[in-house]
């Protein structure tokens, strides 16, 4: 059984202009690191470790942006994105992944993502990608 975690202690109550972000990754270490990268530029409203928890959290928290991993057990990030869209989520999607191959980038954009960030560039690219997604502009990490 996959666990899910909400990092309520990381929620920021900053100005309304900060993007409200939900994080989805099966690694608790990655979630914690991603929170530290995003704060204080974003309001991290939740962090979950499974697809089912992501769909539920998106419905209840109504984030502006959802940052999600592609490779997750049980339900991939691409599958989660499809479920979110069918459920009516209006959140902008940003994938945060290890996959640098063009076919993964195309697949992410094909499910409506605005951003694609490679994990090795998280500290350089993630905040910019979240801001772009909130403005409904595309951002893709360079694979070089």
C-alpha angles and dihedrals in degrees: 000000000000119000127224128204133192113205096210091160089065096054112120123210093203128142119314090248092071112099112250104229132195115197124210121187133131091227116082089197091056091047091052092047092047091052089053091051094050100043127121094011093060138033105238103207097179148346124210136179104210140052094240091051090048093055092047094046092048090054095048101036099038095207123195092225133022117203110199141174120235100213109061130142118255098009124025122225089251090056091046089053090054092050091048093052093047089050090055100252111166094192117127111243126227119181117214108192149142092235113107098169117118093234090063091049090050091048091051093050088045091062091050104268119161095194140040118186125180111225094232087061097044095117092049103038113023101081091046090049092050092049091048091049092049087054089046093246124132124247126181125180115239110251092213 
